[in-house]
Amino acid sequence: MSKTAIEGLEPKLVWEYFYGMTQVPRPSKKEEKIRAHVREFANKNNFEFVEDKVGNIVIKVPATKGYENAPTIVIQGHLDMVCEKNKATNHDFDNDPLKIYRDGDWITAEGTTLGADNGIGVAAGMAVATDPSVIHGPLELLCTIDEETGMTGVNALQAGFITGRTLLNLDSEEDGAFYVGCSGGQDTRGYFELDYTDNNTKLSAFDIMVTGLKGGHSGLDVANGRANAIRLMAQLLNRIESKVEFELASISGGSLRNAIPREAEVTILINPSDEAKVIAICDKFVADTLLEFNVNDPGLKVMFSKNDSKIEKIFTKEFTVNLIKVLLATPHGIVAMSPDIPGLVETSTNLATLGIIDEMLVIGTSQRSAIDSAKWNISNVVKSVFELGNAAKVDTGDGYPGWQPNMDSQLLKISKEVYGELNNSEPKIKAIHAGLETGLLGAKYPGIDMISFGPTIEGAHSPDERLNIPATVKFYNLVKAILLRYTK
């Protein structure tokens, strides 16, 4: 169907394996189909593999003949993908293949995330395992599950599942950069008891949607000054409340803990005579807000439409007012910049999701920091806001550790040399304000030597996600050259 997108692209094996992954549904926590795909790949090529009780798979690839005594190298990527789509896109991530297409030097998908994060890393691992031109020692292709919604796969790894002491993590998104450190993260959620009353009013119902925003990765894009749809909706409701009497019937926003929310929507009830006034408030809100985001997030729209369904329940006024205040007070964005690495966000928090779950209104947030104490501090700020807002319960996940850079790494030294020879330039050595599985891998296998790199991916975790074709060529050549140098 969409295989024409990769026709004629090199390296052929990489693109064929990547295309194969786009045709297999692989939402986080629902990796059964992609795990079967990986097992089929191993069986087809007569590779031994082991699968643990949670679904992680390691494929044992024999060395190129003559290099059996070379050190074992682990090539690691995660099988799951973020499943985001535009509201108008009809796509079932549990069952439908992605519709990919080529747009100049980019591969992207129609109205959905592409899954290059981290499908291209897994595809590169499959390619080096089966490419007869690649010289390598013993390889272990480590394919983990559920990276995007908690890293539960890598967290469940047991001693001995991998034996290699050198690891290439292929889950970074910037050509020309080696990542040697990452932030840790955790989630903080507030649960609020719903306070409904019967709708005995003769008010008219209207839907309001904040939309058109870029969204993006809550770590990688937090420094890009993008708007947060949930925060904007709270600000808009606060404006409406100051001018017009209304009742709130429903509210929701965001969809993923690690994505900046692109959309939020409410249903409100107002006097029909106030319709023009509310529309004017919405229009003025857009104009004012674009003064803040006209460069970084200029697509903001507020959609206002009649809702003809029968509204039987509405939130009490007290609940509505309290909820708006909680959302306005919940922090979002950069908390601190790194004093050591210019331009690197050290600590941040994301107001991520808002919705009704099991008869509770749940506000989901996620915190990131390279420093554990800072991560806990901002989590406690969020927790305090929820508790002051009369949350029935606040929970904080155990989170995951950061990855401290090792600038004396032998693997880093070899990789820098190889990169320089291939590109006649020096690679950037960076840390990332996002969780990588390397943090947990380092904790699980103390002393393992690791770097992380990948091709250029833009718009990860959003339907704007796209994979750069020339950067993918460079990426694969780099993987091959590092394996060759390390093996010899």
Secondary structure as UniProt FT lines:
FT   HELIX           3..6
FT   TURN            7..8
FT   HELIX           12..22
FT   TURN            28..29
FT   HELIX           32..44
FT   TURN            45..46
FT   STRAND          48..51
FT   TURN            53..54
FT   STRAND          57..61
FT   TURN            65..66
FT   TURN            68..69
FT   STRAND          73..78
FT   TURN            87..88
FT   TURN            93..95
FT   STRAND          100..103
FT   TURN            104..105
FT   STRAND          106..109
FT   HELIX           116..130
FT   TURN            132..133
FT   STRAND          139..144
FT   TURN            147..150
FT   HELIX           152..155
FT   TURN            159..160
FT   STRAND          166..169
FT   TURN            175..176
FT   STRAND          177..182
FT   STRAND          184..193
FT   STRAND          196..198
FT   STRAND          204..211
FT   TURN            218..221
FT   HELIX           222..224
FT   HELIX           229..243
FT   STRAND          247..253
FT   TURN            257..258
FT   STRAND          264..270
FT   HELIX           272..274
FT   HELIX           275..293
FT   TURN            294..296
FT   TURN            298..299
FT   STRAND          301..307
FT   STRAND          313..315
FT   HELIX           317..329
FT   STRAND          333..337
FT   TURN            342..343
FT   STRAND          345..357
FT   TURN            358..359
FT   STRAND          360..369
FT   HELIX           372..388
FT   TURN            389..390
FT   STRAND          393..396
FT   TURN            407..408
FT   HELIX           410..423
FT   STRAND          428..432
FT   HELIX           437..444
FT   TURN            446..447
FT   STRAND          449..452
FT   STRAND          457..458
FT   TURN            460..461
FT   TURN            463..464
FT   STRAND          466..468
FT   HELIX           469..487
//
